[in-house]
Amino acid sequence: MSQGNFQRCLGETLASEGGLSNHPKDPGKLTNWGVTQRTLGEYLCRPATAEEVINLPLTVAEDVYRVLYWDRSHEELLPVGIDLLVFDGAVNSGVSRSLRWLQEALDVSVDGKWGAATLAAATEHAKAPHALGRRLATARLSFLHQLPTWPTFGRGWENRVKGKLRTALEWMPLMPSPASKNK
């Protein structure tokens, strides 16, 4: 499982998020380090100002990612590589949505909430993380293709998901083939 993999996943996700953005077609509106004004307000437990988003220190953004995404997605309980895919999906589309993609890929009840069935299935699938990672990326892309903002952001999203999948697959331990176990 992925205990202690937060910094590595954070670095991969931040590479896709960039700095200050305020694209008129982005539902997140004003964003810095991938942290929206609404998300920063949730973290601060009060409405955040535009100035606070604009001047958001990277160290605070990192804490936002840990508290609102990593911890809420129970990433430390996921296999290495799967943690990246779920974390990046949570940052990009929300924790509940990312957990729904994971549950869909695990073939368990899809409710967007972490629970015993999701944990048990994730633990079982830790034996074959490569297949799970591919199903998870497919579920995410299928959802993103349906969004009305796909024409504007779709190419970037597709590159992001495919890139994160490549990285996740590289991080995953190689499982011995059944034939090599018999030697």
Backbone as JSON, one array per atom type, in Angstrom:
{
  "sequence": "MSQGNFQRCLGETLASEGGLSNHPKDPGKLTNWGVTQRTLGEYLCRPATAEEVINLPLTVAEDVYRVLYWDRSHEELLPVGIDLLVFDGAVNSGVSRSLRWLQEALDVSVDGKWGAATLAAATEHAKAPHALGRRLATARLSFLHQLPTWPTFGRGWENRVKGKLRTALEWMPLMPSPASKNK",
  "N": [[0.84, -1.17, 0.0], [0.29, 2.39, -0.13], [1.51, 4.02, 1.87], [3.13, 6.95, 2.84], [3.55, 7.99, 0.29], [2.68, 10.44, -0.48], [4.13, 12.87, -1.14], [5.36, 12.24, -3.57], [3.14, 11.71, -5.24], [1.91, 14.19, -5.05], [3.81, 15.86, -6.33], [3.59, 14.9, -8.98], [0.93, 15.57, -9.57], [0.88, 18.35, -9.18], [2.49, 19.08, -11.3], [0.75, 19.03, -13.39], [-1.09, 20.94, -12.74], [-0.08, 23.56, -12.58], [0.29, 27.16, -12.26], [-1.18, 30.26, -11.46], [-4.48, 30.75, -12.64], [-7.34, 31.74, -14.52], [-9.46, 30.94, -16.27], [-12.15, 31.68, -18.43], [-13.99, 29.66, -19.12], [-13.59, 27.68, -17.3], [-15.03, 25.89, -14.75], [-14.03, 26.09, -12.17], [-13.07, 28.63, -11.96], [-11.15, 31.27, -10.64], [-7.97, 30.13, -9.89], [-5.13, 28.78, -8.23], [-2.16, 27.01, -8.22], [-3.77, 24.87, -8.7], [-5.72, 25.04, -6.8], [-8.87, 26.11, -6.1], [-10.81, 29.1, -5.5], [-13.09, 28.53, -4.02], [-12.36, 26.05, -2.9], [-10.12, 26.77, -1.37], [-11.43, 28.37, 0.47], [-12.96, 26.42, 1.76], [-10.92, 24.98, 3.01], [-9.9, 27.0, 4.69], [-12.05, 27.39, 6.29], [-13.79, 29.48, 5.92], [-15.02, 32.04, 3.71], [-12.77, 32.49, 1.02], [-10.69, 35.08, -0.23], [-10.17, 36.64, -3.44], [-7.65, 37.73, -3.58], [-6.26, 36.19, -1.7], [-6.17, 33.74, -3.03], [-4.67, 34.43, -5.29], [-2.23, 35.08, -4.11], [-1.47, 32.7, -2.96], [0.62, 30.66, -1.12], [2.84, 28.03, -2.08], [3.32, 26.11, -0.11], [1.01, 26.21, 1.46], [-0.88, 25.42, -0.43], [-0.01, 22.78, -0.79], [-0.69, 21.71, 1.72], [-3.46, 22.0, 1.59], [-3.99, 20.14, -0.43], [-3.21, 17.77, 0.88], [-4.95, 17.66, 3.14], [-7.63, 18.04, 2.11], [-7.83, 16.34, -0.09], [-5.94, 14.06, -0.32], [-6.09, 12.83, 2.32], [-8.9, 12.57, 2.59], [-9.5, 10.82, 0.55], [-8.41, 8.5, 1.38], [-5.9, 7.66, 0.57], [-3.56, 6.48, 1.55], [-4.22, 3.88, 1.93], [-4.36, 2.7, -0.47], [-3.05, 0.84, -3.31], [0.31, 1.44, -4.5], [0.65, 3.68, -7.14], [-2.06, 3.35, -7.91], [-2.87, 5.05, -5.96], [-1.88, 7.5, -6.96], [-3.5, 7.84, -9.26], [-6.11, 8.02, -8.18], [-5.8, 10.18, -6.42], [-4.99, 12.29, -8.19], [-7.27, 12.37, -9.78], [-9.13, 13.14, -7.83], [-8.24, 15.71, -7.17], [-8.61, 16.98, -9.63], [-11.34, 16.57, -10.23], [-12.83, 16.24, -7.91], [-13.22, 14.59, -4.73], [-15.33, 12.73, -4.22], [-16.18, 12.09, -6.83], [-13.81, 10.94, -7.87], [-13.54, 8.74, -6.19], [-15.79, 7.38, -7.01], [-15.02, 6.64, -9.61], [-12.97, 4.89, -8.93], [-14.44, 2.94, -7.51], [-16.1, 2.04, -9.55], [-14.15, 0.9, -11.23], [-13.3, -1.1, -9.53], [-15.49, -2.66, -9.43], [-17.5, -2.52, -7.45], [-20.18, -1.43, -5.28], [-21.21, 1.76, -6.28], [-20.87, 4.71, -4.78], [-19.36, 6.88, -4.16], [-18.21, 7.17, -1.71], [-15.87, 6.35, 0.82], [-15.5, 3.13, 2.08], [-15.95, -0.07, 3.77], [-16.3, -2.05, 1.76], [-15.08, -0.92, -0.48], [-12.45, -0.67, 0.46], [-11.83, -3.41, 0.92], [-12.01, -4.46, -1.69], [-10.07, -2.89, -3.0], [-7.8, -3.74, -1.65], [-7.75, -6.42, -2.42], [-7.41, -6.1, -5.18], [-4.88, -5.1, -5.2], [-3.15, -7.01, -5.84], [-3.15, -7.12, -8.55], [-2.47, -4.51, -9.79], [-2.01, -3.17, -12.23], [-4.02, -3.74, -14.14], [-6.21, -2.72, -12.75], [-5.49, 0.0, -12.64], [-5.65, 0.71, -15.36], [-8.41, 0.32, -15.84], [-9.44, 2.24, -14.11], [-8.43, 4.65, -15.2], [-9.76, 4.56, -17.66], [-12.44, 4.76, -16.83], [-12.4, 7.34, -15.77], [-11.73, 8.93, -18.04], [-13.93, 8.36, -19.66], [-16.0, 9.6, -18.25], [-15.1, 12.31, -18.33], [-15.2, 12.84, -21.07], [-17.89, 13.3, -21.46], [-18.48, 15.76, -20.43], [-19.61, 19.16, -20.78], [-17.57, 20.96, -21.13], [-15.61, 19.63, -22.44], [-14.83, 20.15, -25.21], [-13.23, 22.42, -24.87], [-11.3, 21.83, -22.86], [-10.67, 19.17, -23.17], [-8.51, 17.9, -24.65], [-6.26, 18.49, -23.08], [-7.06, 17.29, -20.65], [-7.22, 14.61, -21.45], [-4.54, 14.09, -22.15], [-3.43, 14.48, -19.64], [-4.64, 12.44, -18.04], [-3.78, 10.12, -19.39], [-1.03, 10.46, -19.15], [-0.7, 10.37, -16.35], [-1.53, 7.76, -15.94], [0.51, 6.35, -17.28], [2.69, 7.03, -15.63], [1.79, 5.99, -13.17], [1.67, 3.24, -13.78], [4.38, 2.76, -14.13], [5.27, 3.09, -11.54], [4.15, 0.96, -10.21], [4.61, -2.18, -8.62], [6.22, -4.91, -10.25], [4.49, -7.78, -10.93], [5.03, -11.22, -10.36], [4.78, -13.55, -13.01], [2.42, -16.27, -13.45], [3.81, -18.48, -14.47], [6.46, -18.02, -13.7], [6.34, -18.45, -11.0], [6.29, -21.13, -10.67], [8.82, -22.06, -11.06]],
  "CA": [[0.0, 0.0, 0.0], [1.06, 3.58, -0.49], [1.85, 4.91, 2.97], [4.32, 7.75, 2.6], [3.7, 8.32, -1.13], [2.01, 11.72, -0.74], [4.98, 13.85, -1.82], [5.56, 11.82, -4.97], [1.87, 11.95, -5.94], [1.72, 15.64, -5.09], [4.66, 16.39, -7.38], [3.01, 14.54, -10.27], [-0.3, 16.33, -9.77], [1.23, 19.76, -9.34], [3.05, 19.27, -12.65], [-0.39, 19.23, -14.3], [-1.93, 22.04, -12.27], [0.48, 24.87, -12.92], [0.14, 28.27, -11.32], [-2.4, 31.07, -11.44], [-5.34, 30.61, -13.81], [-8.71, 32.24, -14.37], [-10.05, 30.72, -17.59], [-13.59, 31.97, -18.36], [-14.81, 28.46, -19.26], [-13.26, 26.75, -16.23], [-15.99, 26.02, -13.65], [-13.32, 26.44, -10.95], [-12.76, 30.07, -12.03], [-9.83, 31.67, -10.17], [-7.27, 28.97, -9.36], [-3.69, 28.88, -8.12], [-1.62, 25.69, -7.88], [-4.88, 23.93, -8.79], [-6.63, 25.28, -5.67], [-9.86, 27.12, -6.44], [-11.21, 30.01, -4.42], [-14.04, 27.79, -3.18], [-11.61, 25.03, -2.16], [-9.33, 27.45, -0.35], [-12.39, 28.76, 1.5], [-13.27, 25.22, 2.55], [-9.74, 24.71, 3.83], [-9.79, 28.06, 5.7], [-13.31, 27.4, 7.06], [-14.43, 30.78, 5.71], [-14.82, 32.4, 2.3], [-11.44, 32.98, 0.66], [-10.71, 36.22, -1.13], [-9.39, 36.48, -4.67], [-6.25, 38.07, -3.25], [-5.66, 35.03, -1.02], [-5.88, 32.74, -4.06], [-3.59, 34.96, -6.12], [-0.98, 35.06, -3.33], [-1.4, 31.42, -2.26], [1.94, 30.04, -1.09], [2.85, 26.61, -2.45], [3.23, 25.3, 1.11], [-0.41, 26.14, 1.85], [-1.53, 24.58, -1.45], [0.34, 21.39, -0.47], [-1.49, 21.29, 2.87], [-4.82, 21.85, 1.07], [-4.02, 18.85, -1.13], [-3.15, 16.67, 1.85], [-6.14, 17.64, 4.01], [-8.91, 17.94, 1.41], [-7.85, 15.33, -1.15], [-5.23, 12.83, 0.05], [-6.67, 12.21, 3.51], [-10.31, 12.23, 2.36], [-9.57, 9.7, -0.39], [-7.78, 7.35, 2.04], [-4.85, 7.26, -0.36], [-2.55, 5.63, 2.2], [-4.69, 2.5, 1.92], [-4.41, 2.23, -1.86], [-1.77, 0.38, -3.86], [1.16, 2.44, -5.15], [0.2, 3.91, -8.52], [-3.51, 3.61, -7.81], [-2.95, 6.27, -5.15], [-1.7, 8.65, -7.85], [-4.67, 7.99, -10.13], [-7.25, 8.47, -7.38], [-5.46, 11.52, -5.93], [-5.06, 13.25, -9.28], [-8.69, 12.49, -10.13], [-9.8, 13.91, -6.78], [-7.85, 17.12, -7.33], [-9.16, 17.48, -10.88], [-12.8, 16.47, -10.34], [-13.47, 16.08, -6.6], [-12.98, 13.32, -4.04], [-16.44, 11.8, -4.44], [-16.13, 11.63, -8.22], [-12.66, 10.06, -8.03], [-13.87, 7.47, -5.51], [-16.76, 6.7, -7.88], [-14.24, 5.97, -10.68], [-12.29, 3.75, -8.3], [-15.44, 1.91, -7.23], [-16.49, 1.47, -10.85], [-13.04, 0.05, -11.67], [-13.25, -2.24, -8.62], [-16.75, -3.39, -9.59], [-18.24, -2.54, -6.19], [-21.25, -0.44, -5.25], [-20.68, 3.08, -6.58], [-21.54, 5.77, -4.02], [-18.44, 7.99, -3.97], [-17.8, 7.24, -0.3], [-14.93, 5.32, 1.23], [-16.11, 2.2, 3.02], [-15.34, -1.39, 3.92], [-16.31, -2.78, 0.48], [-14.06, -0.3, -1.33], [-11.16, -1.07, 1.02], [-11.6, -4.84, 0.67], [-11.77, -4.65, -3.12], [-8.77, -2.28, -3.32], [-6.78, -4.64, -1.1], [-7.71, -7.6, -3.3], [-6.87, -5.7, -6.49], [-3.47, -4.73, -5.06], [-2.41, -8.11, -6.46], [-3.13, -6.87, -10.0], [-2.74, -3.07, -9.89], [-1.92, -2.66, -13.59], [-5.36, -3.83, -14.74], [-7.06, -1.76, -12.03], [-5.11, 1.34, -13.09], [-6.21, 0.93, -16.71], [-9.87, 0.48, -15.7], [-9.67, 3.52, -13.44], [-8.2, 5.72, -16.19], [-10.84, 4.46, -18.64], [-13.66, 5.31, -16.2], [-12.22, 8.79, -15.67], [-11.83, 9.52, -19.38], [-15.31, 8.21, -20.12], [-16.75, 10.67, -17.6], [-14.65, 13.61, -18.83], [-15.68, 13.0, -22.46], [-19.3, 13.7, -21.45], [-18.64, 17.1, -19.88], [-19.78, 20.2, -21.81], [-16.3, 21.69, -21.31], [-14.65, 18.76, -23.15], [-14.21, 20.79, -26.38], [-12.23, 23.41, -24.46], [-10.24, 21.28, -22.01], [-10.55, 17.73, -23.37], [-7.19, 17.44, -25.07], [-5.41, 18.57, -21.89], [-7.48, 16.25, -19.71], [-6.83, 13.29, -21.98], [-3.09, 13.98, -21.97], [-3.17, 14.37, -18.2], [-5.03, 11.1, -17.57], [-2.86, 9.13, -19.99], [0.29, 10.65, -18.54], [-0.73, 9.86, -14.98], [-1.59, 6.31, -16.03], [1.87, 5.87, -17.6], [3.5, 7.16, -14.42], [1.28, 5.03, -12.18], [2.1, 1.9, -14.18], [5.82, 2.67, -13.86], [5.47, 2.99, -10.09], [3.59, -0.27, -9.67], [5.56, -3.31, -8.59], [5.99, -5.95, -11.23], [4.0, -9.0, -10.31], [5.55, -12.39, -11.07], [3.8, -14.28, -13.83], [2.17, -17.6, -12.89], [4.84, -19.42, -14.91], [7.69, -17.83, -12.94], [6.14, -18.95, -9.64], [6.49, -22.58, -10.66], [10.23, -22.39, -11.29]],
  "C": [[0.89, 1.24, 0.0], [1.44, 4.51, 0.66], [3.14, 5.66, 2.64], [4.52, 8.17, 1.15], [3.08, 9.69, -1.47], [2.88, 12.67, -1.55], [5.19, 13.5, -3.29], [4.29, 12.06, -5.79], [1.6, 13.45, -6.09], [2.54, 16.25, -6.22], [4.11, 16.11, -8.77], [1.76, 15.37, -10.56], [-0.01, 17.81, -9.97], [1.82, 20.05, -10.72], [1.95, 19.51, -13.67], [-1.22, 20.46, -13.94], [-1.38, 23.41, -12.62], [0.21, 25.92, -11.86], [-1.21, 28.95, -11.44], [-3.17, 30.95, -12.75], [-6.72, 31.18, -13.49], [-9.4, 32.15, -15.73], [-11.57, 30.91, -17.51], [-14.48, 30.73, -18.49], [-14.53, 27.41, -18.19], [-14.26, 26.94, -15.09], [-15.32, 26.4, -12.32], [-12.97, 27.91, -10.83], [-11.33, 30.33, -11.56], [-9.17, 30.5, -9.43], [-5.78, 29.28, -9.27], [-3.16, 27.56, -7.57], [-2.71, 24.62, -7.94], [-5.9, 24.09, -7.68], [-7.57, 26.42, -6.06], [-10.16, 28.01, -5.24], [-12.17, 29.3, -3.46], [-13.32, 26.76, -2.31], [-10.76, 25.65, -1.07], [-10.23, 27.9, 0.79], [-12.77, 27.58, 2.38], [-12.13, 24.9, 3.5], [-9.64, 25.72, 4.97], [-10.99, 28.12, 6.63], [-13.97, 28.78, 7.05], [-14.24, 31.11, 4.23], [-13.41, 32.95, 2.08], [-11.59, 34.15, -0.3], [-9.9, 35.89, -2.39], [-7.92, 36.76, -4.4], [-5.55, 36.9, -2.57], [-5.32, 33.93, -2.03], [-4.68, 33.19, -4.89], [-2.24, 34.85, -5.4], [-0.77, 33.75, -2.57], [0.01, 30.83, -2.28], [1.83, 28.54, -1.43], [2.72, 25.73, -1.21], [1.8, 25.16, 1.6], [-1.16, 25.27, 0.85], [-1.24, 23.1, -1.17], [-0.49, 20.87, 0.69], [-2.96, 21.12, 2.47], [-4.96, 20.49, 0.4], [-4.02, 17.68, -0.15], [-4.47, 16.54, 2.61], [-7.42, 17.34, 3.23], [-8.97, 16.84, 0.35], [-7.2, 14.02, -0.71], [-5.9, 12.12, 1.22], [-8.11, 11.76, 3.28], [-10.48, 11.05, 1.4], [-8.95, 8.44, 0.17], [-6.67, 6.77, 1.17], [-3.84, 6.31, 0.27], [-2.95, 4.16, 2.21], [-4.72, 1.9, 0.52], [-3.06, 1.74, -2.33], [-1.0, 1.53, -4.51], [0.77, 2.5, -6.63], [-1.28, 4.19, -8.55], [-3.72, 4.87, -6.97], [-2.82, 7.51, -6.02], [-2.95, 8.89, -8.69], [-5.88, 8.52, -9.37], [-7.0, 9.89, -6.88], [-5.59, 12.56, -7.04], [-6.5, 13.45, -9.74], [-9.46, 13.31, -9.12], [-9.5, 15.39, -6.92], [-8.55, 17.72, -8.55], [-10.69, 17.53, -10.89], [-13.53, 16.27, -9.01], [-13.26, 14.67, -6.04], [-14.08, 12.31, -4.34], [-16.42, 11.24, -5.85], [-14.98, 10.65, -8.43], [-12.91, 8.71, -7.35], [-14.91, 6.69, -6.33], [-16.03, 5.97, -9.02], [-13.53, 4.75, -10.12], [-13.28, 2.62, -8.06], [-15.92, 1.24, -8.51], [-15.41, 0.5, -11.33], [-12.93, -1.21, -10.81], [-14.48, -3.14, -8.73], [-17.45, -3.62, -8.24], [-19.33, -1.47, -6.27], [-20.65, 0.97, -5.37], [-21.49, 4.14, -5.83], [-20.63, 6.97, -3.76], [-17.97, 8.18, -2.55], [-16.86, 6.08, 0.01], [-15.62, 4.43, 2.25], [-15.42, 0.86, 2.99], [-15.26, -2.15, 2.59], [-15.23, -2.22, -0.46], [-12.67, -0.71, -0.84], [-10.86, -2.53, 0.71], [-11.28, -5.09, -0.8], [-10.42, -4.07, -3.53], [-7.63, -3.16, -2.82], [-6.64, -5.87, -1.98], [-7.07, -7.26, -4.64], [-5.42, -5.24, -6.41], [-2.59, -5.81, -5.68], [-2.28, -7.94, -7.97], [-3.38, -5.38, -10.26], [-2.73, -2.53, -11.32], [-3.3, -2.65, -14.27], [-6.3, -2.83, -14.07], [-6.76, -0.34, -12.48], [-5.69, 1.66, -14.45], [-7.72, 1.13, -16.65], [-10.22, 1.83, -15.08], [-9.49, 4.68, -14.41], [-9.3, 5.73, -17.24], [-12.13, 5.06, -18.08], [-13.57, 6.84, -16.12], [-12.38, 9.47, -17.03], [-13.25, 9.44, -19.93], [-16.19, 9.32, -19.53], [-16.38, 12.03, -18.2], [-15.14, 13.88, -20.25], [-17.11, 13.54, -22.5], [-19.51, 15.13, -20.96], [-18.78, 18.14, -20.99], [-18.51, 21.0, -22.06], [-15.24, 20.84, -22.02], [-14.04, 19.46, -24.37], [-13.1, 21.79, -26.02], [-11.03, 22.76, -23.77], [-9.91, 19.81, -22.29], [-9.18, 17.23, -23.73], [-6.22, 17.44, -23.88], [-5.75, 17.5, -20.87], [-7.03, 14.87, -20.18], [-5.32, 13.08, -21.83], [-2.73, 13.78, -20.51], [-3.47, 12.95, -17.71], [-4.09, 10.04, -18.12], [-1.46, 9.24, -19.41], [0.35, 10.12, -17.12], [-0.81, 8.34, -14.98], [-0.2, 5.75, -16.33], [2.75, 5.92, -16.35], [3.08, 6.13, -13.37], [1.74, 3.61, -12.51], [3.6, 1.7, -13.93], [6.1, 2.49, -12.37], [5.05, 1.65, -9.53], [4.63, -1.39, -9.68], [5.2, -4.32, -9.68], [5.57, -7.22, -10.5], [4.57, -10.2, -11.08], [4.44, -13.08, -11.85], [3.58, -15.65, -13.19], [3.26, -18.6, -13.26], [6.11, -19.27, -14.09], [7.56, -18.33, -11.5], [6.43, -20.44, -9.56], [7.94, -22.99, -10.83], [10.96, -22.65, -10.01]]
}
